[in-house]
Each structure stands twice: as C-alpha cells, then as structure tokens.
Amino acid sequence: MSRYGRIDLTEELLTWAGVTKHPHRFGGVEFQLNETEIGHLHGNRLFDLLLSKSERDRWIEEGKASPHHMYPDSGWVSVYLNTEQDIACAIEIARSKYDHIKLKGEMKND
C-alpha cells in the first residue's frame, strides 16, 4: 500500500466482485454492492460506514474505528486514514460489511 489512503482503499474495494463507485450525496466517493452502500470516502483521509449497533461497538472497542465524526451516537463509524494500519482496518471493516450485504442478497434470492 502507498501512503495515499484513498487510492489504496479505492483500488482494493474495486477489486471485489460487484462493487461500484459513485459520487456520494454529501461529497466524496461512495462504494456500493447491489445498490447498497458499503461506505464512503470524504477526501483522502476519512472513511465512513453504517453498521449495526453491535458491529459498530465491536469495531470501536477493538480500536479499528471511531464513533462517527458528526453523529457519534448513531450506527455510523469513521476510520481516519492516517497510517497503513488505518487503511488495513478500513478494508477489514468494509470487507465485513461487503460479506454481510452479499449474504443478505443471496438469502433473498433463495
């Protein structure tokens, strides 16, 4: 990974089957699977994801995410992309969300 969080994160997410990139309604770039948002980037250093409360709490407890920068009591988390470890955490959380969306889609099609 390079020192540019957005590039690395974007490149990784777009290698996952079915992931698409779109403009985000509040600025930045949004990543979707089956028209469901995985997460979105604001600039090069801030990645936000909406999770269930239990998932949100788990990632925050593990120190891999922070409460959302604007809505700290919501299900949203923020990952500040300052180091390669932060980028790895963002990818790990995004992959968990991706797998959840994918599983939900497969269950709906059964």
Backbone as numpy.savetxt, mean C-alpha at the origin, in Angstrom:
# Nx Ny Nz CAx CAy CAz Cx Cy Cz
17.29 -2.33 -4.68 16.45 -1.14 -4.68 17.33 0.10 -4.68
16.87 1.13 -5.34 17.59 2.39 -5.33 17.15 3.22 -4.14
17.67 4.43 -4.06 17.29 5.30 -2.95 16.02 6.09 -3.25
15.36 5.81 -4.35 14.16 6.53 -4.73 12.93 5.66 -4.48
12.29 5.87 -3.34 11.20 5.03 -2.91 10.08 4.84 -3.89
9.65 5.91 -4.52 8.51 5.82 -5.43 8.83 4.92 -6.61
10.01 5.06 -7.16 10.39 4.26 -8.32 10.41 2.78 -7.95
11.07 2.47 -6.85 11.19 1.07 -6.44 9.83 0.47 -6.11
9.02 1.19 -5.36 7.71 0.69 -4.98 6.82 0.54 -6.21
6.82 1.54 -7.06 6.01 1.47 -8.28 6.44 0.30 -9.16
7.74 0.17 -9.37 8.23 -0.94 -10.20 7.81 -2.29 -9.63
7.92 -2.44 -8.32 7.56 -3.72 -7.69 6.06 -4.00 -7.84
5.22 -3.03 -7.49 3.77 -3.26 -7.55 3.31 -3.60 -8.96
3.91 -2.96 -9.96 3.47 -3.21 -11.33 3.95 -4.55 -11.88
4.78 -5.28 -11.14 5.14 -6.64 -11.56 4.11 -7.66 -11.11
3.21 -7.28 -10.21 2.21 -8.20 -9.69 1.06 -8.32 -10.68
0.61 -9.54 -10.93 -0.45 -9.81 -11.91 -1.70 -8.98 -11.63
-2.14 -8.25 -12.65 -3.40 -7.52 -12.57 -3.32 -6.13 -11.95
-2.17 -5.72 -11.44 -2.06 -4.41 -10.80 -1.97 -3.33 -11.88
-2.78 -2.28 -11.68 -2.77 -1.14 -12.59 -2.49 0.13 -11.81
-2.02 1.15 -12.52 -1.65 2.43 -11.92 -2.57 3.51 -12.47
-3.06 4.39 -11.57 -4.00 5.44 -11.94 -3.69 6.71 -11.16
-4.15 7.87 -11.66 -4.04 9.08 -10.84 -4.92 8.92 -9.60
-4.44 9.37 -8.45 -5.22 9.31 -7.21 -6.05 10.58 -7.07
-7.23 10.46 -6.54 -8.17 11.59 -6.48 -7.65 12.77 -5.65
-6.71 12.53 -4.72 -6.15 13.62 -3.92 -4.71 13.91 -4.34
-4.34 13.52 -5.52 -2.98 13.72 -6.01 -2.16 12.47 -5.82
-1.14 12.32 -6.59 -0.29 11.14 -6.48 -0.74 10.03 -7.40
-0.30 8.83 -7.07 -0.52 7.65 -7.90 -1.20 6.57 -7.07
-2.24 5.96 -7.62 -2.99 4.89 -6.95 -2.74 3.58 -7.68
-2.62 2.50 -6.91 -2.45 1.17 -7.46 -3.70 0.36 -7.15
-4.21 -0.34 -8.18 -5.45 -1.09 -8.02 -5.30 -2.52 -8.50
-6.10 -3.39 -7.90 -6.30 -4.75 -8.38 -7.81 -4.94 -8.46
-8.30 -5.32 -9.63 -9.74 -5.52 -9.84 -10.54 -4.28 -9.42
-10.02 -3.11 -9.76 -10.66 -1.82 -9.46 -10.75 -1.52 -7.97
-10.01 -2.25 -7.15 -9.94 -2.00 -5.72 -8.56 -1.43 -5.40
-8.53 -0.34 -4.65 -7.26 0.28 -4.32 -6.42 -0.58 -3.38
-5.18 -0.78 -3.76 -4.20 -1.42 -2.88 -3.63 -0.34 -1.97
-3.21 0.76 -2.56 -2.64 1.88 -1.82 -2.32 3.00 -2.79
-1.85 4.11 -2.25 -1.50 5.24 -3.11 -0.28 5.97 -2.57
0.47 6.52 -3.50 1.68 7.28 -3.20 1.40 8.77 -3.31
1.88 9.52 -2.33 1.92 10.97 -2.39 3.38 11.34 -2.58
3.73 11.88 -3.72 5.12 12.23 -3.97 6.00 10.99 -3.97
7.22 11.15 -3.51 8.17 10.04 -3.50 8.32 9.36 -2.15
7.74 9.91 -1.10 8.09 9.43 0.23 6.93 9.06 1.14
5.71 9.00 0.64 4.58 8.67 1.51 3.63 7.72 0.78
3.42 6.54 1.38 2.54 5.52 0.83 1.43 5.25 1.84
0.17 5.36 1.42 -0.99 5.14 2.29 -1.77 3.92 1.84
-2.26 3.15 2.83 -3.08 1.97 2.54 -4.25 1.92 3.53
-5.41 1.48 3.06 -6.57 1.27 3.91 -6.64 -0.21 4.26
-6.69 -0.50 5.57 -6.69 -1.87 6.06 -7.83 -2.07 7.05
-8.10 -3.33 7.38 -9.02 -3.58 8.48 -8.36 -3.06 9.75
-9.15 -2.77 10.77 -8.59 -2.25 12.02 -7.56 -3.21 12.62
-7.84 -4.52 12.56 -6.89 -5.48 13.15 -5.58 -5.50 12.37
-5.66 -5.44 11.04 -4.45 -5.38 10.22 -3.70 -4.08 10.47
-4.44 -2.99 10.52 -3.84 -1.68 10.80 -3.05 -1.74 12.10
-3.69 -2.24 13.14 -3.05 -2.30 14.46 -1.81 -3.20 14.44
-1.89 -4.31 13.73 -0.76 -5.25 13.66 0.45 -4.59 13.01
0.25 -3.94 11.87 1.39 -3.32 11.17 1.99 -2.18 11.98
1.14 -1.43 12.67 1.65 -0.34 13.51 2.44 -0.92 14.69
1.88 -1.95 15.35 2.58 -2.60 16.48 3.93 -3.15 16.06
4.00 -3.69 14.85 5.26 -4.25 14.35 6.24 -3.15 13.92
5.80 -1.90 13.92 6.66 -0.79 13.55 6.87 -0.67 12.05
6.01 -1.31 11.27 6.16 -1.29 9.81 5.32 -0.21 9.15
4.43 0.41 9.92 3.57 1.49 9.41 3.29 2.43 10.58
2.77 3.60 10.22 2.37 4.60 11.21 0.89 4.87 11.03
0.23 5.37 12.09 -1.14 5.82 11.88 -1.17 6.84 10.74
-2.27 6.88 10.02 -2.39 7.77 8.87 -2.05 9.21 9.25
-1.36 9.89 8.37 -0.88 11.25 8.63 -2.00 12.26 8.82
-3.19 12.02 8.28 -4.33 12.95 8.42 -5.46 12.38 9.29
-5.64 11.05 9.21 -6.74 10.39 9.92 -6.19 9.26 10.78
-5.53 9.59 11.88 -4.83 8.58 12.67 -5.73 7.54 13.34
-7.01 7.83 13.50 -7.92 6.88 14.15 -8.71 6.05 13.15
-8.40 6.19 11.86 -9.10 5.44 10.83 -8.37 4.12 10.57
-8.82 3.38 9.58 -8.15 2.15 9.18 -6.96 2.39 8.27
-6.73 3.64 7.90 -5.61 3.98 7.04 -4.30 3.94 7.81
-3.23 3.53 7.11 -1.87 3.64 7.63 -1.03 4.40 6.62
0.04 4.98 7.11 1.02 5.65 6.27 2.37 4.98 6.46
3.09 4.83 5.38 4.47 4.33 5.43 5.34 5.42 4.81
6.23 5.97 5.62 7.15 7.00 5.15 8.36 6.31 4.53
8.62 6.58 3.28 9.63 5.87 2.51 10.98 6.60 2.59
11.60 6.51 3.75 12.87 7.20 3.98 14.08 6.29 3.81
13.89 4.99 3.99 15.00 4.04 3.91 14.58 2.85 3.05
15.54 2.03 2.69 15.22 0.81 1.95 14.36 -0.13 2.79
14.56 -0.12 4.12 13.73 -0.93 5.01 12.28 -0.46 4.97
12.07 0.85 4.92 10.70 1.39 4.81 10.04 0.91 3.53
10.79 0.93 2.43 10.26 0.46 1.15 9.89 -1.01 1.24
10.76 -1.80 1.89 10.47 -3.23 2.08 9.20 -3.43 2.90
9.00 -2.62 3.93 7.78 -2.71 4.74 6.55 -2.34 3.90
6.66 -1.29 3.10 5.54 -0.88 2.25 5.18 -2.00 1.28
6.18 -2.64 0.71 5.93 -3.75 -0.21 5.28 -4.92 0.52
5.75 -5.22 1.72 5.17 -6.32 2.51 3.70 -6.07 2.83
3.38 -4.86 3.25 1.99 -4.53 3.58 1.13 -4.52 2.32
1.66 -3.95 1.24 0.91 -3.92 -0.02 0.66 -5.34 -0.52
1.64 -6.21 -0.36 1.47 -7.60 -0.82 0.38 -8.30 -0.02
0.33 -8.03 1.27 -0.72 -8.61 2.11 -2.10 -8.12 1.64
-2.20 -6.84 1.35 -3.47 -6.28 0.86 -3.81 -6.85 -0.51
-2.82 -6.94 -1.40 -3.01 -7.53 -2.73 -3.55 -8.96 -2.60
-2.92 -9.77 -1.76 -3.36 -11.16 -1.58 -4.79 -11.22 -1.06
-5.14 -10.31 -0.15 -6.49 -10.26 0.40 -7.51 -9.91 -0.69
-7.19 -8.91 -1.51 -8.10 -8.51 -2.60 -8.25 -9.66 -3.60
-7.14 -10.29 -3.92 -7.16 -11.40 -4.88 -8.01 -12.56 -4.35
-7.83 -12.92 -3.08 -8.60 -14.00 -2.48 -10.09 -13.66 -2.45
-10.40 -12.45 -2.12 -11.79 -12.01 -2.10 -12.43 -12.15 -3.48
-11.69 -11.78 -4.52 -12.17 -11.89 -5.90 -12.38 -13.33 -6.30
-11.45 -14.21 -5.89 -11.58 -15.63 -6.23 -12.78 -16.24 -5.51
-13.01 -15.85 -4.27 -14.15 -16.38 -3.52 -15.46 -15.92 -4.15
-15.49 -14.68 -4.66 -16.69 -14.15 -5.30 -17.01 -14.89 -6.60
-15.97 -15.38 -7.28 -16.16 -16.07 -8.56 -16.50 -17.54 -8.40
-16.42 -18.06 -7.19 -16.75 -19.50 -6.97 -18.23 -19.75 -6.95
